[in-house]
């Protein structure tokens, strides 16, 4: 991608604040020629949707051209781009797409593309993509659906704050990374038999939410290591703190990254559970 991006960034008539994404299973031309419901230009509709999606949905990452070019020049970090899928494109190229309900063609953001330099290597699914947005401190708000402990059904948490500190270390002459994750959430929908007034039940929900997030982080890190692309900037952290050692590791960092030991210290807290303390159906059952 470097050559077309170099042209776009160098041209004085092009604003460098637009987002980039990878169209999956269709061409870029097709993605910007269908009739959008709220904007004359589909690209503008996508721009606004991606900007909003990043704020409300953790697997989505809005990357502008300036950020991407910066990643190309930095050591120890690789770029990512969000993917876009289109549905029923052949029916969405006329004005009928916005005059009839439901619309024929729709687009949605799904997964992030993992790059090595300016080349796309592979994709991470939505669950694995959360690892990137959490570790890079891009999460401002998101939700997660989690299996209820000891009973059927699920409960939903709304993440209201998340902060990750990256601590590079050298142990036995080898690089290690410690991630200190501090996350706060509210309880949303509860569709299982759970009395939130019970302190033990509330702790069980908090434990399940913590394990769910920890599993997503570990899966995302393992997948990136399998692909061999340091999208989290672990190498950049070593470059800043241990420049002498980084000079030795730089050339074969891709190999070191694949076997890098990453420890996760997760502090997870459920703060609030809304205006009611039990599911409505449970309350009705108790009244009978």
C-alpha positions as CSV (number, residue, x, y, z in Angstrom):
1,X,0.0,0.0,0.0
2,X,2.9,2.4,0.4
3,X,3.0,3.8,-3.1
4,X,-0.7,4.9,-3.3
5,X,-0.6,6.1,0.3
6,X,2.6,8.1,-0.4
7,X,0.7,9.9,-3.2
8,X,-2.3,10.6,-1.1
9,X,-0.3,11.9,1.9
10,X,2.0,14.0,-0.3
11,X,-0.7,15.7,-2.3
12,X,-1.4,19.1,-0.7
13,X,-5.1,18.9,-1.8
14,X,-5.8,15.7,0.2
15,X,-6.7,16.0,3.8
16,X,-4.8,13.3,5.9
17,X,-7.6,12.7,8.4
18,X,-9.6,10.1,6.5
19,X,-9.9,6.5,7.8
20,X,-8.8,3.4,5.9
21,X,-10.4,0.0,5.9
22,X,-10.0,-3.2,3.9
23,X,-13.0,-4.4,1.8
24,X,-13.4,-8.1,2.3
25,X,-14.7,-10.3,-0.6
26,X,-15.5,-7.2,-2.8
27,X,-13.5,-4.5,-4.5
28,X,-12.8,-1.0,-3.1
29,X,-14.7,0.4,-6.2
30,X,-17.8,-1.6,-5.3
31,X,-17.7,-0.3,-1.7
32,X,-17.9,3.3,-2.8
33,X,-20.4,3.0,-5.6
34,X,-23.6,1.7,-3.9
35,X,-26.4,4.1,-3.0
36,X,-26.1,4.9,0.7
37,X,-29.2,5.7,2.8
38,X,-28.0,8.9,4.6
39,X,-25.2,10.3,2.5
40,X,-24.6,11.1,-1.2
41,X,-21.2,9.5,-0.9
42,X,-21.0,6.0,0.6
43,X,-17.5,6.7,1.8
44,X,-18.8,9.6,4.0
45,X,-21.4,7.3,5.4
46,X,-18.7,4.7,6.2
47,X,-16.5,7.4,7.7
48,X,-19.2,8.4,10.2
49,X,-20.2,4.8,11.0
50,X,-16.6,3.7,11.6
51,X,-15.9,6.7,13.9
52,X,-19.0,5.9,15.9
53,X,-18.3,2.1,15.9
54,X,-14.8,2.5,17.4
55,X,-16.3,4.4,20.4
56,X,-19.0,1.9,21.1
57,X,-17.7,-1.5,19.9
58,X,-14.3,-2.8,21.0
59,X,-13.5,-5.1,17.9
60,X,-13.5,-2.0,15.6
61,X,-10.5,0.2,15.1
62,X,-10.6,3.5,13.2
63,X,-7.1,4.1,11.7
64,X,-6.4,7.3,9.7
65,X,-3.8,7.6,7.0
66,X,-1.4,9.6,9.2
67,X,-1.4,6.9,11.9
68,X,-0.9,4.2,9.3
69,X,2.1,5.9,7.7
70,X,3.6,6.5,11.2
71,X,3.4,2.7,11.9
72,X,5.3,2.1,8.7
73,X,8.3,4.1,10.0
74,X,8.3,3.0,13.6
75,X,10.3,0.0,14.9
76,X,8.6,-2.7,16.9
77,X,5.0,-2.2,15.9
78,X,2.9,-3.3,12.9
79,X,-0.3,-1.7,11.5
80,X,-3.9,-3.0,11.5
81,X,-7.0,-2.0,9.5
82,X,-10.6,-2.8,10.1
83,X,-12.4,-5.0,7.6
84,X,-15.7,-4.1,5.7
85,X,-18.2,-6.6,4.3
86,X,-21.0,-5.8,1.9
87,X,-24.3,-7.8,1.4
88,X,-26.5,-8.0,-1.7
89,X,-24.3,-5.5,-3.6
90,X,-25.8,-6.4,-6.9
91,X,-29.2,-5.0,-5.8
92,X,-27.8,-1.9,-4.2
93,X,-26.4,0.1,-7.1
94,X,-29.7,1.9,-7.9
95,X,-31.8,4.5,-6.0
96,X,-34.2,1.6,-5.1
97,X,-31.7,0.8,-2.3
98,X,-32.9,3.8,-0.3
99,X,-36.5,4.1,-1.4
100,X,-37.5,0.6,-0.4
101,X,-37.4,-1.1,3.0
102,X,-35.4,-3.1,3.9
103,X,-32.4,-1.8,2.0
104,X,-30.8,-4.3,-0.4
105,X,-27.2,-3.5,0.3
106,X,-25.7,-3.1,3.7
107,X,-22.2,-2.9,5.0
108,X,-20.7,-3.8,8.4
109,X,-17.3,-3.7,10.0
110,X,-15.9,-7.1,11.0
111,X,-12.5,-8.1,12.3
112,X,-9.2,-6.4,11.8
113,X,-6.6,-7.1,9.2
114,X,-3.1,-7.9,10.5
115,X,-0.2,-6.4,8.4
116,X,3.5,-6.9,8.1
117,X,4.8,-3.7,6.7
118,X,2.4,-2.7,4.0
119,X,1.2,-6.2,3.2
120,X,-1.9,-7.9,4.7
121,X,-1.1,-11.2,6.3
122,X,-4.2,-12.5,7.9
123,X,-7.4,-11.6,9.8
124,X,-8.5,-11.6,13.4
125,X,-12.1,-12.3,14.2
126,X,-14.2,-10.0,16.5
127,X,-13.3,-11.7,19.7
128,X,-9.5,-11.7,18.9
129,X,-9.7,-8.1,17.7
130,X,-10.7,-7.0,21.2
131,X,-7.1,-7.8,22.3
132,X,-5.7,-5.2,20.0
133,X,-8.1,-2.5,21.0
134,X,-7.8,-3.2,24.7
135,X,-4.0,-3.4,24.8
136,X,-3.6,-0.3,22.6
137,X,-6.0,1.6,24.9
138,X,-8.6,2.3,22.2
139,X,-11.6,1.1,24.2
140,X,-13.9,3.8,25.4
141,X,-17.1,1.8,25.6
142,X,-18.2,-1.7,24.6
143,X,-20.4,-4.6,25.6
144,X,-19.8,-8.3,26.1
145,X,-22.2,-11.2,26.4
146,X,-21.1,-13.8,28.9
147,X,-22.4,-17.2,30.1
148,X,-23.9,-17.1,33.5
149,X,-22.1,-19.1,36.2
150,X,-23.9,-22.1,37.5
151,X,-27.1,-21.6,35.4
152,X,-28.3,-21.4,31.9
153,X,-28.5,-18.0,30.1
154,X,-26.3,-15.1,29.6
155,X,-25.6,-11.7,31.1
156,X,-24.3,-8.6,29.4
157,X,-21.7,-6.1,30.8
158,X,-21.0,-2.6,29.6
159,X,-17.4,-1.6,29.8
160,X,-17.2,2.0,30.9
161,X,-13.4,2.3,31.5
162,X,-10.4,0.3,30.6
163,X,-6.7,1.1,30.9
164,X,-3.7,-1.1,30.0
165,X,-0.2,-0.5,31.2
166,X,2.6,-2.3,29.3
167,X,5.7,-3.2,31.3
168,X,8.6,-4.6,29.3
169,X,11.2,-6.7,31.3
170,X,14.3,-8.7,30.6
171,X,14.4,-12.0,32.5
172,X,17.3,-14.4,31.9
173,X,18.5,-12.3,29.0
174,X,15.1,-12.7,27.2
175,X,12.3,-10.2,26.7
176,X,9.1,-10.5,28.7
177,X,6.0,-8.4,28.7
178,X,3.6,-7.8,31.7
179,X,0.2,-6.2,30.9
180,X,-1.6,-4.6,33.8
181,X,-5.3,-4.3,32.8
182,X,-7.7,-2.2,34.9
183,X,-11.3,-2.5,33.7
184,X,-14.6,-1.3,35.1
185,X,-18.0,-2.4,33.9
186,X,-21.7,-2.2,34.6
187,X,-24.1,-5.1,34.6
188,X,-26.6,-4.8,31.7
189,X,-29.1,-7.5,30.7
190,X,-29.3,-10.5,33.0
191,X,-31.2,-13.5,31.4
192,X,-30.4,-16.1,34.0
193,X,-31.6,-16.9,37.5
194,X,-29.3,-14.5,39.4
195,X,-30.1,-12.4,42.5
196,X,-27.7,-9.5,42.3
197,X,-28.5,-8.6,46.0
198,X,-26.5,-11.7,46.9
199,X,-22.9,-10.7,47.3
200,X,-21.6,-14.1,46.4
201,X,-23.7,-14.2,43.2
202,X,-22.4,-10.7,42.3
203,X,-18.8,-11.9,42.8
204,X,-19.4,-14.9,40.6
205,X,-20.7,-12.7,37.8
206,X,-17.6,-10.5,38.2
207,X,-15.3,-13.5,38.1
208,X,-17.0,-14.8,34.9
209,X,-16.7,-11.4,33.2
210,X,-13.0,-11.2,34.2
211,X,-12.3,-14.7,32.8
212,X,-14.2,-13.8,29.6
213,X,-12.0,-10.7,29.0
214,X,-8.8,-12.6,30.0
215,X,-9.6,-15.3,27.5
216,X,-10.2,-12.8,24.7
217,X,-6.9,-11.1,25.4
218,X,-4.9,-14.3,25.4
219,X,-6.5,-15.6,22.2
220,X,-5.8,-12.3,20.4
221,X,-2.1,-12.3,21.6
222,X,-1.7,-16.0,20.6
223,X,-3.2,-15.4,17.2
224,X,-1.0,-12.3,16.5
225,X,2.1,-14.4,17.6
226,X,1.0,-17.2,15.3
227,X,0.7,-14.8,12.4
228,X,4.1,-13.2,13.4
229,X,3.1,-9.6,13.4
230,X,3.6,-7.4,16.5
231,X,0.5,-5.2,16.2
232,X,0.5,-4.4,20.0
233,X,3.8,-2.5,19.9
234,X,5.6,-4.8,22.3
235,X,8.8,-4.3,20.4
236,X,8.3,-0.5,20.5
237,X,8.1,-0.7,24.3
238,X,11.4,-2.6,24.4
239,X,12.9,0.0,22.0
240,X,12.0,2.8,24.4
241,X,13.1,1.1,27.7
242,X,16.0,-1.1,26.5
243,X,17.5,0.5,23.4
244,X,20.8,-1.4,23.7
245,X,19.1,-4.8,23.8
246,X,16.6,-3.8,21.1
247,X,19.5,-3.1,18.8
248,X,20.4,-6.8,19.0
249,X,16.8,-8.0,18.8
250,X,15.6,-5.7,16.0
251,X,16.5,-7.8,13.0
252,X,14.8,-11.0,14.3
253,X,12.0,-9.5,16.4
254,X,9.3,-11.3,14.4
255,X,10.8,-14.6,15.6
256,X,11.2,-13.4,19.2
257,X,7.7,-12.0,19.2
258,X,6.3,-15.4,18.3
259,X,7.7,-16.9,21.5
260,X,7.5,-13.8,23.7
261,X,6.1,-14.6,27.2
262,X,3.2,-12.3,28.0
263,X,1.8,-12.1,31.6
264,X,-1.7,-10.5,32.1
265,X,-2.6,-9.0,35.5
266,X,-6.3,-8.2,35.2
267,X,-8.1,-6.1,37.7
268,X,-11.8,-6.3,36.8
269,X,-14.6,-4.6,38.7
270,X,-18.3,-4.6,38.3
271,X,-19.5,-1.2,39.6
272,X,-23.3,-1.0,39.1
273,X,-26.2,-3.3,38.2
274,X,-28.9,-0.8,37.2
275,X,-32.2,0.2,38.8
276,X,-33.3,-3.4,39.6
277,X,-31.4,-6.2,41.3
278,X,-33.0,-9.3,39.8
279,X,-34.3,-10.3,36.3
280,X,-37.9,-9.2,35.8
281,X,-39.1,-12.8,35.1
282,X,-37.5,-14.0,38.3
283,X,-39.2,-11.3,40.3
284,X,-42.6,-12.2,38.8
285,X,-42.0,-15.9,39.7
286,X,-41.2,-15.0,43.3
287,X,-44.5,-13.1,43.5
288,X,-46.6,-16.0,42.5
